[in-house]
Amino acid sequence: MSNRNIFYLVADDGFASVPVIAVFTKFDALWDDAFGQLRESGSTRMESKRMAPEKAKEIFTNMKIWDRLRGTQYPPKDYVYLAGVSTHDFICIVYNMYYFRNAQG
């Protein structure tokens, strides 16, 4: 998983009380790896397709990215991984959430 697939929203000193959330996009790309590993281990195509999302979470956990992020200056309080959402769509979602939350005024 490359850095371009990770949005790491960092609070600066003026917003130190704002929780930082790490967002991992394109998580569905790991589903292909998971599917392949499941097939190699003898699972059927249907079983592999059904189990791939859970296996992808396991692969992600083994990458130890979360451990590395906790060692940063502003460690995230939590993380989320997105599948089936393009980077552009994600940015639009975040922008709209921010806009509408602050427009309530």
Residue pairs with C-beta under 8 A, 6 or more apart in sequence:
1 24
1 26
1 29
1 30
1 60
1 63
1 65
5 24
5 25
5 26
5 29
6 22
6 23
6 24
6 25
6 65
7 22
7 23
7 24
7 25
7 90
8 20
8 22
8 23
8 69
8 76
9 20
9 21
9 22
9 23
10 20
10 74
11 17
11 18
11 19
11 20
11 74
16 74
19 76
19 77
19 78
20 74
20 75
20 76
20 77
21 76
21 77
21 78
21 79
21 80
22 66
22 69
22 76
22 78
22 79
22 80
23 79
23 80
23 81
23 82
23 90
24 60
24 65
24 79
24 80
24 81
24 82
25 81
25 82
25 85
25 87
25 90
26 82
26 83
26 87
27 56
27 60
27 81
27 82
27 83
28 56
28 83
28 84
30 56
30 59
30 60
31 52
31 53
31 56
31 83
32 52
33 56
33 59
34 48
34 51
34 52
34 53
34 54
34 55
34 56
34 58
34 59
35 48
35 49
35 52
35 55
37 55
37 59
38 47
38 48
38 51
38 52
38 55
39 45
39 48
43 51
53 83
57 81
60 81
66 79
69 75
69 76
69 79
70 76
82 90
85 93
